[in-house]
Amino acid sequence: MLRTPAAVQDAERHTAHNYHPLPVVISSAEGAWVTDVDGRRYLDCLAGYSALNFGHRHPALIAAAHAQLDRLTLTSRAFIHDQFADFCRELAALCGKELVLPMNTGAEAVETGIKVARKWGYQVKGVPAGQANIVVAEGNFHGRTTTIVSFSTDEDARADFGPYTPGFRVVPYGDLAALAEAVDEHTVAVLLEPIQGEQGVVVPPTDYLPGVRQLCTERNVLFIADEIQSGLGRTGATFACEQEGVVPDMYLLGKALGGGIVPVSAVAADADVLGVLKPGQHGSTFGGNPLACAVATEVVRLLATGEFQRRSAELGERLHAGLRALIGKGLVAVRGRGLWAGLDIDPALMTGRAACERLMERGVLAKDTHGSTIRLAPPLTITAEEIDHAVEQLAAVLAG
Ligand SMILES: Cc1ncc(COP(=O)(O)O)c(C=O)c1O
């Protein structure tokens, strides 16, 4: 008898229903593959929403975690530990920035970015007290805190969670003119995803990010790039901004930084920006803990080889070519960059959820975003044959 149905029920019984997972119960994983409680194997084409860019249980990351578990796991930032300096120095170098501030989740990195930008606005730019505004984009996804959902345009994410945090202006994504109009003398930052992941891997027009950079420079506004999902190799470069020749003032990083083992996020910026924070003004008990730093330093070293960015760029070509061939055969559009793709399924055919359920039955795990859109973000360790396999399964699902 299959163990999955009872295990699914069991998992739902004592939890809030804030997710609607596919009915698969995973018990082990390696590389791009996971195995469920009934021994069935699936190709993981979600990779923890890009938190597993290096695949499940990458040997170098597991070794770093094991070694650290045997020595020291937590000190709090009340003391300094011996993994901290390497992590900060190497991540700062990867980002081309002077400083980093480690936190845990992506939402915390975003909150940190907002606090830093506001403080910079008051102390450096000279914005009158309490008047700072930050411009964000429609369709954004930056996390789930009360401040962040205050400027979400997704009603599911936002409704009934007010009163909302003021100080945000929402403009259409990809529209430079609207952005220029929204920025005023009290604007401290423009906060954007260089590619909108949750919205369905939406890539902005090519002149958009360079235009945002120029506008921010001209108007003395910080450009904050939320690279929590797009960064660290996903798009075929270390940062999605890099592919547009753009350097933001602040990177927000998360997900893959923890190597799929521990939650690690960070803000990276130069000292004239991050230096506005003084002791007692921001922090986190777990942020920058020894285990997190040991794993994340290894993540940074893997990225410093350039191998994963290269794989993502090269194999991404193959993935996108395979997907583009399905346009008109059940797909209406394909977007993305590197090993990251948003697919719009013909809504007359099926919902994104139904497609993901059928993919699951065929041994491929993916996740719908909105309506008939699904997102593919396999580990960057996936092979060419595995990509072909995923595309073949999708073709079979679309062919009904
Ligand atoms: C672009 C972006 N920012 C922030 C977050 C929030 O990260 P977390 O879920 O770790 O809080 C996400 C999560 O999907 C994201 O995609």
The ligand as a Tripos MOL2 file, in Angstrom:
@<TRIPOS>MOLECULE
LIG
   16    16     1     0     0
SMALL
NO_CHARGES

@<TRIPOS>ATOM
      1 C1         12.5570   38.2850   -5.0110 C.3       1 LIG1
      2 C2         12.2440   37.7710   -3.6330 C.ar      1 LIG1
      3 N1         12.4490   38.5450   -2.5660 N.ar      1 LIG1
      4 C3         12.2000   38.1220   -1.3320 C.ar      1 LIG1
      5 C4         11.6850   36.8600   -1.0850 C.ar      1 LIG1
      6 C5         11.3980   36.4280    0.3120 C.3       1 LIG1
      7 O1         12.2810   35.4580    0.7540 O.3       1 LIG1
      8 P1         11.9280   34.5490    2.0300 P.3       1 LIG1
      9 O2         10.8140   33.6400    1.6300 O.co2     1 LIG1
     10 O3         13.2120   33.8100    2.3310 O.co2     1 LIG1
     11 O4         11.5410   35.4870    3.1290 O.co2     1 LIG1
     12 C6         11.4490   36.0190   -2.1750 C.ar      1 LIG1
     13 C7         10.8820   34.6710   -1.9640 C.2       1 LIG1
     14 O5         10.3770   34.0190   -2.8590 O.2       1 LIG1
     15 C8         11.7300   36.4730   -3.4810 C.ar      1 LIG1
     16 O6         11.5070   35.7080   -4.5570 O.3       1 LIG1
@<TRIPOS>BOND
     1     1     2 1
     2     2     3 ar
     3     2    15 ar
     4     3     4 ar
     5     4     5 ar
     6     5     6 1
     7     5    12 ar
     8     6     7 1
     9     7     8 1
    10     8     9 2
    11     8    10 1
    12     8    11 1
    13    12    13 1
    14    12    15 ar
    15    13    14 2
    16    15    16 1
@<TRIPOS>SUBSTRUCTURE
     1 LIG1         1 GROUP 0 **** ****
